[in-house]
Amino acid sequence: MKDTILKIENSAMEEWRKGNPMRWVEISADDIVYIDPGLNAPIVGKDAYVKYLEPLKGQILYDASEYVHPRVAVYGNTAVLTYNYHSLRKGKDGRPQRTSFWNTTEVYRLIQGEWKIIHTHWSYIQHRLPASLEVKLPIFMKGPEPLSGAAAEIMRLETGAMERWRKGDPYGFLEISAPEVSYFDTGTPGRLNGREALKKEYDKRVGKVHYDVMDFVSPRLQLFEDSAVLFYQFLSTTLQHDGTVRSRTPWNCTEVYAKTAGGWKIVHTHWSYINGEREGGGI
C-alpha cells in the first residue's frame, strides 16, 4: 500500500518539477480541497484546482525531489501520506542544494478502485506570520443547519479540545488523538510521530497559550464510514480590557480523524499560518 501511494505521489511530483502541474489534477478527486501558503482561502473542487494550476505551467522547474521520512497510514479506504519535502537544484559545483522546505499532508481515498487525493495541505517548515493579511469572513444572516451524527460528534470533540487549548490546556487534543498520531505545526522542525512525541511538545505549552475568542471559519468536513477530514480556518483573538481587539492570529487547520473502537480519534494534524512565510531551513 505504501509503495502504491508513494508511486502515485511521485508521478505527479516528477511532472511538477518539470513544469507540468496538471498531473496533480489527474490524481485528485472531484471534491479536492487544497491549501498552500499562497492562498487566503482553500481551493475547493477540481474545476477551481485546474484554474489555480493552469498559470503555473512551465513556471516551476528544478532538478530533483527529496522526501524526508514519508509515512502512509491507512484507515479503511483512506490513506494519509505525510512527509517533509525539499526541492533540489544543482549549485555551481554541480552538487544538489535544497531550495525549499515543506510540511506535506496528502489524504488519499480509494474511489472506484483508484486512489485519489481528496485533501492537500502544504506549508513551510517552521514558518512565520506575514506582516499583514486580509481574510474574507462569511457572514450568515441565518446559520447553517445543525450538524448531526458523526459530523456533530467530530465538531464537538474539536471545539471542546480548542476551548481547553485557549485557556492554556493543550491536553484536550492529546486525549482525542490516537497513539499513532502524526503532527505538523508552525514551529516543529519536522513531523512529530506518536502521542508520546506530541505530549512532549504540549508539555512545553502548558499555561502559555491564552486567547479570548475562537472563530472556526467555514469548517469543511469530508466524512466517510471509516475516517473524516476536517478543515477549517481559525482565528484566535486576544482582547483589550475594553473589549477591542489586541491581536488576531489566522490559521489553517487540517485534522484527519479515524473511527476506532474508542470512538473518533485524530490520526493526523496539520496547522499552518494563513499566508505563512518561510522562517528558516528546518530539517
Contacts in CASP RR format, 6 or more apart in sequence:
PFRMAT RR
TARGET T0000
AUTHOR 0000-0000-0000
METHOD contacts of the structure
MODEL  1
MKDTILKIENSAMEEWRKGNPMRWVEISADDIVYIDPGLNAPIVGKDAYV
KYLEPLKGQILYDASEYVHPRVAVYGNTAVLTYNYHSLRKGKDGRPQRTS
FWNTTEVYRLIQGEWKIIHTHWSYIQHRLPASLEVKLPIFMKGPEPLSGA
AAEIMRLETGAMERWRKGDPYGFLEISAPEVSYFDTGTPGRLNGREALKK
EYDKRVGKVHYDVMDFVSPRLQLFEDSAVLFYQFLSTTLQHDGTVRSRTP
WNCTEVYAKTAGGWKIVHTHWSYINGEREGGGI
1 72 0 8 1.000
1 74 0 8 1.000
1 79 0 8 1.000
2 70 0 8 1.000
2 72 0 8 1.000
4 115 0 8 1.000
5 72 0 8 1.000
5 79 0 8 1.000
5 81 0 8 1.000
5 108 0 8 1.000
5 115 0 8 1.000
6 67 0 8 1.000
6 70 0 8 1.000
6 72 0 8 1.000
6 81 0 8 1.000
8 27 0 8 1.000
8 108 0 8 1.000
8 115 0 8 1.000
9 81 0 8 1.000
9 106 0 8 1.000
10 65 0 8 1.000
10 67 0 8 1.000
11 23 0 8 1.000
11 27 0 8 1.000
12 23 0 8 1.000
12 24 0 8 1.000
12 26 0 8 1.000
12 27 0 8 1.000
13 65 0 8 1.000
14 65 0 8 1.000
15 21 0 8 1.000
15 22 0 8 1.000
15 23 0 8 1.000
16 23 0 8 1.000
16 24 0 8 1.000
16 60 0 8 1.000
17 60 0 8 1.000
17 61 0 8 1.000
17 62 0 8 1.000
17 63 0 8 1.000
17 64 0 8 1.000
17 65 0 8 1.000
17 87 0 8 1.000
18 61 0 8 1.000
19 56 0 8 1.000
19 57 0 8 1.000
19 58 0 8 1.000
19 59 0 8 1.000
19 60 0 8 1.000
19 61 0 8 1.000
20 57 0 8 1.000
20 58 0 8 1.000
21 53 0 8 1.000
21 56 0 8 1.000
21 57 0 8 1.000
21 60 0 8 1.000
22 50 0 8 1.000
22 53 0 8 1.000
22 57 0 8 1.000
24 49 0 8 1.000
24 53 0 8 1.000
24 117 0 8 1.000
25 46 0 8 1.000
25 49 0 8 1.000
25 50 0 8 1.000
25 53 0 8 1.000
27 115 0 8 1.000
27 116 0 8 1.000
27 117 0 8 1.000
28 46 0 8 1.000
28 49 0 8 1.000
28 116 0 8 1.000
28 117 0 8 1.000
28 118 0 8 1.000
28 120 0 8 1.000
29 46 0 8 1.000
29 109 0 8 1.000
29 111 0 8 1.000
29 116 0 8 1.000
29 117 0 8 1.000
29 118 0 8 1.000
30 45 0 8 1.000
30 46 0 8 1.000
31 44 0 8 1.000
31 45 0 8 1.000
31 46 0 8 1.000
31 118 0 8 1.000
31 222 0 8 1.000
32 43 0 8 1.000
32 44 0 8 1.000
32 45 0 8 1.000
32 46 0 8 1.000
32 49 0 8 1.000
32 117 0 8 1.000
32 118 0 8 1.000
32 119 0 8 1.000
32 120 0 8 1.000
33 42 0 8 1.000
33 43 0 8 1.000
33 44 0 8 1.000
33 45 0 8 1.000
33 118 0 8 1.000
33 119 0 8 1.000
33 120 0 8 1.000
33 220 0 8 1.000
33 222 0 8 1.000
33 229 0 8 1.000
33 231 0 8 1.000
34 42 0 8 1.000
34 43 0 8 1.000
34 44 0 8 1.000
34 49 0 8 1.000
34 52 0 8 1.000
34 119 0 8 1.000
34 120 0 8 1.000
35 42 0 8 1.000
35 43 0 8 1.000
35 120 0 8 1.000
35 121 0 8 1.000
35 122 0 8 1.000
35 123 0 8 1.000
35 231 0 8 1.000
35 252 0 8 1.000
35 254 0 8 1.000
35 272 0 8 1.000
36 120 0 8 1.000
36 121 0 8 1.000
36 122 0 8 1.000
36 123 0 8 1.000
37 122 0 8 1.000
37 123 0 8 1.000
37 124 0 8 1.000
37 127 0 8 1.000
37 272 0 8 1.000
37 273 0 8 1.000
37 275 0 8 1.000
37 276 0 8 1.000
37 277 0 8 1.000
38 275 0 8 1.000
39 274 0 8 1.000
39 275 0 8 1.000
40 133 0 8 1.000
40 134 0 8 1.000
40 135 0 8 1.000
40 136 0 8 1.000
40 274 0 8 1.000
40 275 0 8 1.000
41 135 0 8 1.000
41 136 0 8 1.000
41 218 0 8 1.000
41 233 0 8 1.000
42 220 0 8 1.000
42 231 0 8 1.000
42 233 0 8 1.000
42 252 0 8 1.000
43 49 0 8 1.000
43 52 0 8 1.000
44 220 0 8 1.000
62 87 0 8 1.000
62 88 0 8 1.000
62 89 0 8 1.000
62 99 0 8 1.000
63 88 0 8 1.000
63 89 0 8 1.000
63 90 0 8 1.000
63 96 0 8 1.000
64 87 0 8 1.000
64 88 0 8 1.000
64 96 0 8 1.000
65 85 0 8 1.000
65 86 0 8 1.000
65 87 0 8 1.000
65 88 0 8 1.000
66 85 0 8 1.000
66 86 0 8 1.000
66 87 0 8 1.000
66 88 0 8 1.000
66 98 0 8 1.000
67 83 0 8 1.000
67 84 0 8 1.000
67 85 0 8 1.000
68 83 0 8 1.000
68 84 0 8 1.000
68 85 0 8 1.000
68 86 0 8 1.000
68 190 0 8 1.000
68 283 0 8 1.000
69 83 0 8 1.000
69 84 0 8 1.000
69 191 0 8 1.000
70 81 0 8 1.000
70 82 0 8 1.000
70 83 0 8 1.000
71 81 0 8 1.000
71 82 0 8 1.000
71 83 0 8 1.000
71 182 0 8 1.000
71 191 0 8 1.000
71 193 0 8 1.000
72 79 0 8 1.000
72 80 0 8 1.000
72 81 0 8 1.000
73 79 0 8 1.000
73 80 0 8 1.000
73 82 0 8 1.000
73 180 0 8 1.000
73 182 0 8 1.000
73 267 0 8 1.000
73 268 0 8 1.000
74 80 0 8 1.000
75 226 0 8 1.000
75 227 0 8 1.000
75 258 0 8 1.000
75 259 0 8 1.000
75 267 0 8 1.000
76 226 0 8 1.000
76 227 0 8 1.000
77 109 0 8 1.000
77 110 0 8 1.000
77 224 0 8 1.000
77 226 0 8 1.000
77 227 0 8 1.000
78 107 0 8 1.000
78 108 0 8 1.000
78 109 0 8 1.000
78 110 0 8 1.000
78 224 0 8 1.000
78 226 0 8 1.000
78 227 0 8 1.000
78 229 0 8 1.000
78 256 0 8 1.000
78 258 0 8 1.000
79 107 0 8 1.000
79 108 0 8 1.000
79 109 0 8 1.000
79 110 0 8 1.000
79 115 0 8 1.000
80 105 0 8 1.000
80 106 0 8 1.000
80 107 0 8 1.000
80 108 0 8 1.000
80 182 0 8 1.000
80 256 0 8 1.000
80 267 0 8 1.000
80 268 0 8 1.000
81 104 0 8 1.000
81 105 0 8 1.000
81 106 0 8 1.000
81 107 0 8 1.000
81 108 0 8 1.000
82 104 0 8 1.000
82 105 0 8 1.000
82 106 0 8 1.000
82 182 0 8 1.000
82 184 0 8 1.000
82 191 0 8 1.000
82 268 0 8 1.000
82 270 0 8 1.000
83 104 0 8 1.000
83 191 0 8 1.000
84 101 0 8 1.000
84 102 0 8 1.000
84 103 0 8 1.000
84 104 0 8 1.000
84 125 0 8 1.000
84 190 0 8 1.000
84 191 0 8 1.000
84 283 0 8 1.000
85 100 0 8 1.000
85 101 0 8 1.000
85 102 0 8 1.000
85 104 0 8 1.000
86 98 0 8 1.000
86 99 0 8 1.000
86 100 0 8 1.000
86 101 0 8 1.000
86 102 0 8 1.000
87 98 0 8 1.000
87 99 0 8 1.000
87 100 0 8 1.000
88 96 0 8 1.000
88 97 0 8 1.000
88 98 0 8 1.000
88 99 0 8 1.000
89 96 0 8 1.000
89 97 0 8 1.000
89 99 0 8 1.000
90 96 0 8 1.000
90 97 0 8 1.000
91 97 0 8 1.000
98 281 0 8 1.000
101 124 0 8 1.000
101 125 0 8 1.000
101 126 0 8 1.000
101 278 0 8 1.000
101 280 0 8 1.000
101 281 0 8 1.000
101 282 0 8 1.000
101 283 0 8 1.000
102 122 0 8 1.000
102 123 0 8 1.000
102 124 0 8 1.000
102 125 0 8 1.000
103 121 0 8 1.000
103 122 0 8 1.000
103 123 0 8 1.000
103 124 0 8 1.000
103 125 0 8 1.000
103 184 0 8 1.000
103 190 0 8 1.000
103 191 0 8 1.000
103 270 0 8 1.000
103 272 0 8 1.000
104 121 0 8 1.000
104 122 0 8 1.000
105 119 0 8 1.000
105 120 0 8 1.000
105 121 0 8 1.000
105 122 0 8 1.000
105 184 0 8 1.000
105 254 0 8 1.000
105 256 0 8 1.000
105 268 0 8 1.000
105 270 0 8 1.000
106 117 0 8 1.000
106 119 0 8 1.000
106 120 0 8 1.000
107 117 0 8 1.000
107 118 0 8 1.000
107 119 0 8 1.000
107 120 0 8 1.000
107 222 0 8 1.000
107 229 0 8 1.000
107 256 0 8 1.000
108 115 0 8 1.000
108 116 0 8 1.000
108 117 0 8 1.000
108 118 0 8 1.000
109 115 0 8 1.000
109 116 0 8 1.000
109 117 0 8 1.000
109 118 0 8 1.000
109 224 0 8 1.000
110 116 0 8 1.000
118 222 0 8 1.000
118 229 0 8 1.000
119 222 0 8 1.000
119 229 0 8 1.000
119 231 0 8 1.000
119 254 0 8 1.000
119 256 0 8 1.000
121 231 0 8 1.000
121 252 0 8 1.000
121 254 0 8 1.000
121 270 0 8 1.000
121 272 0 8 1.000
123 184 0 8 1.000
123 186 0 8 1.000
123 252 0 8 1.000
123 270 0 8 1.000
123 272 0 8 1.000
123 273 0 8 1.000
123 276 0 8 1.000
124 272 0 8 1.000
124 276 0 8 1.000
124 277 0 8 1.000
124 278 0 8 1.000
124 279 0 8 1.000
125 189 0 8 1.000
125 190 0 8 1.000
125 279 0 8 1.000
125 280 0 8 1.000
125 281 0 8 1.000
125 282 0 8 1.000
125 283 0 8 1.000
126 186 0 8 1.000
126 187 0 8 1.000
126 188 0 8 1.000
126 189 0 8 1.000
126 279 0 8 1.000
126 280 0 8 1.000
126 281 0 8 1.000
126 282 0 8 1.000
127 186 0 8 1.000
127 187 0 8 1.000
127 272 0 8 1.000
127 273 0 8 1.000
127 276 0 8 1.000
127 277 0 8 1.000
127 278 0 8 1.000
127 279 0 8 1.000
128 186 0 8 1.000
128 273 0 8 1.000
128 276 0 8 1.000
128 277 0 8 1.000
128 278 0 8 1.000
128 279 0 8 1.000
129 249 0 8 1.000
129 250 0 8 1.000
129 273 0 8 1.000
129 276 0 8 1.000
129 277 0 8 1.000
130 273 0 8 1.000
130 275 0 8 1.000
130 276 0 8 1.000
130 277 0 8 1.000
133 250 0 8 1.000
133 274 0 8 1.000
133 275 0 8 1.000
135 217 0 8 1.000
135 233 0 8 1.000
135 235 0 8 1.000
135 250 0 8 1.000
135 274 0 8 1.000
137 215 0 8 1.000
137 217 0 8 1.000
138 217 0 8 1.000
138 218 0 8 1.000
146 152 0 8 1.000
147 155 0 8 1.000
150 223 0 8 1.000
150 228 0 8 1.000
150 259 0 8 1.000
150 264 0 8 1.000
151 221 0 8 1.000
151 223 0 8 1.000
151 228 0 8 1.000
153 264 0 8 1.000
154 221 0 8 1.000
154 223 0 8 1.000
154 228 0 8 1.000
154 230 0 8 1.000
154 257 0 8 1.000
154 264 0 8 1.000
155 219 0 8 1.000
155 221 0 8 1.000
155 230 0 8 1.000
157 176 0 8 1.000
157 257 0 8 1.000
157 264 0 8 1.000
158 216 0 8 1.000
158 230 0 8 1.000
158 255 0 8 1.000
159 214 0 8 1.000
159 216 0 8 1.000
160 172 0 8 1.000
161 172 0 8 1.000
161 173 0 8 1.000
161 175 0 8 1.000
161 176 0 8 1.000
162 214 0 8 1.000
162 216 0 8 1.000
162 234 0 8 1.000
163 214 0 8 1.000
164 170 0 8 1.000
164 171 0 8 1.000
164 172 0 8 1.000
165 172 0 8 1.000
165 173 0 8 1.000
165 209 0 8 1.000
166 209 0 8 1.000
166 210 0 8 1.000
166 211 0 8 1.000
166 212 0 8 1.000
166 214 0 8 1.000
166 236 0 8 1.000
167 210 0 8 1.000
168 205 0 8 1.000
168 206 0 8 1.000
168 207 0 8 1.000
168 208 0 8 1.000
168 209 0 8 1.000
168 210 0 8 1.000
169 206 0 8 1.000
169 207 0 8 1.000
170 202 0 8 1.000
170 205 0 8 1.000
170 206 0 8 1.000
170 209 0 8 1.000
171 202 0 8 1.000
171 206 0 8 1.000
173 202 0 8 1.000
173 266 0 8 1.000
173 269 0 8 1.000
174 195 0 8 1.000
174 198 0 8 1.000
174 199 0 8 1.000
174 202 0 8 1.000
176 264 0 8 1.000
176 265 0 8 1.000
176 266 0 8 1.000
177 195 0 8 1.000
177 198 0 8 1.000
177 265 0 8 1.000
177 266 0 8 1.000
177 267 0 8 1.000
177 269 0 8 1.000
178 195 0 8 1.000
178 258 0 8 1.000
178 260 0 8 1.000
178 265 0 8 1.000
178 266 0 8 1.000
178 267 0 8 1.000
179 194 0 8 1.000
179 195 0 8 1.000
180 193 0 8 1.000
180 194 0 8 1.000
180 195 0 8 1.000
180 267 0 8 1.000
181 194 0 8 1.000
181 195 0 8 1.000
181 198 0 8 1.000
181 265 0 8 1.000
181 266 0 8 1.000
181 267 0 8 1.000
181 268 0 8 1.000
181 269 0 8 1.000
182 191 0 8 1.000
182 192 0 8 1.000
182 193 0 8 1.000
182 194 0 8 1.000
182 267 0 8 1.000
182 268 0 8 1.000
182 269 0 8 1.000
183 191 0 8 1.000
183 192 0 8 1.000
183 193 0 8 1.000
183 194 0 8 1.000
183 197 0 8 1.000
183 198 0 8 1.000
183 201 0 8 1.000
183 268 0 8 1.000
183 269 0 8 1.000
183 270 0 8 1.000
184 190 0 8 1.000
184 191 0 8 1.000
184 192 0 8 1.000
184 269 0 8 1.000
184 270 0 8 1.000
184 271 0 8 1.000
184 272 0 8 1.000
185 269 0 8 1.000
185 270 0 8 1.000
185 271 0 8 1.000
185 272 0 8 1.000
186 271 0 8 1.000
186 272 0 8 1.000
186 273 0 8 1.000
186 276 0 8 1.000
187 279 0 8 1.000
188 201 0 8 1.000
189 282 0 8 1.000
189 283 0 8 1.000
190 282 0 8 1.000
190 283 0 8 1.000
192 198 0 8 1.000
192 201 0 8 1.000
210 238 0 8 1.000
211 236 0 8 1.000
211 237 0 8 1.000
211 238 0 8 1.000
211 249 0 8 1.000
212 237 0 8 1.000
212 238 0 8 1.000
212 239 0 8 1.000
213 235 0 8 1.000
213 236 0 8 1.000
213 237 0 8 1.000
213 239 0 8 1.000
214 234 0 8 1.000
214 235 0 8 1.000
214 236 0 8 1.000
214 237 0 8 1.000
215 234 0 8 1.000
215 235 0 8 1.000
215 237 0 8 1.000
216 232 0 8 1.000
216 233 0 8 1.000
216 234 0 8 1.000
217 232 0 8 1.000
217 233 0 8 1.000
217 234 0 8 1.000
217 235 0 8 1.000
218 232 0 8 1.000
218 233 0 8 1.000
219 230 0 8 1.000
219 231 0 8 1.000
219 232 0 8 1.000
220 230 0 8 1.000
220 231 0 8 1.000
220 232 0 8 1.000
221 228 0 8 1.000
221 229 0 8 1.000
221 230 0 8 1.000
221 231 0 8 1.000
222 228 0 8 1.000
222 229 0 8 1.000
225 259 0 8 1.000
226 258 0 8 1.000
226 259 0 8 1.000
227 256 0 8 1.000
227 257 0 8 1.000
227 258 0 8 1.000
227 259 0 8 1.000
227 267 0 8 1.000
228 256 0 8 1.000
228 257 0 8 1.000
228 264 0 8 1.000
229 254 0 8 1.000
229 255 0 8 1.000
229 256 0 8 1.000
229 257 0 8 1.000
230 253 0 8 1.000
230 254 0 8 1.000
230 255 0 8 1.000
230 256 0 8 1.000
230 257 0 8 1.000
231 252 0 8 1.000
231 253 0 8 1.000
231 254 0 8 1.000
231 255 0 8 1.000
232 253 0 8 1.000
233 250 0 8 1.000
233 251 0 8 1.000
233 252 0 8 1.000
233 253 0 8 1.000
233 274 0 8 1.000
234 250 0 8 1.000
234 251 0 8 1.000
234 252 0 8 1.000
234 253 0 8 1.000
235 248 0 8 1.000
235 249 0 8 1.000
235 250 0 8 1.000
235 251 0 8 1.000
236 248 0 8 1.000
236 249 0 8 1.000
236 251 0 8 1.000
237 245 0 8 1.000
237 247 0 8 1.000
237 248 0 8 1.000
237 249 0 8 1.000
238 245 0 8 1.000
238 246 0 8 1.000
238 247 0 8 1.000
238 248 0 8 1.000
239 245 0 8 1.000
239 246 0 8 1.000
240 246 0 8 1.000
249 273 0 8 1.000
250 273 0 8 1.000
250 274 0 8 1.000
250 275 0 8 1.000
251 271 0 8 1.000
251 272 0 8 1.000
251 273 0 8 1.000
251 274 0 8 1.000
252 270 0 8 1.000
252 271 0 8 1.000
252 272 0 8 1.000
252 273 0 8 1.000
252 274 0 8 1.000
253 269 0 8 1.000
253 270 0 8 1.000
253 271 0 8 1.000
254 268 0 8 1.000
254 269 0 8 1.000
254 270 0 8 1.000
255 266 0 8 1.000
255 268 0 8 1.000
255 269 0 8 1.000
256 266 0 8 1.000
256 267 0 8 1.000
256 268 0 8 1.000
256 269 0 8 1.000
257 264 0 8 1.000
257 265 0 8 1.000
257 266 0 8 1.000
257 267 0 8 1.000
258 264 0 8 1.000
258 265 0 8 1.000
258 267 0 8 1.000
END
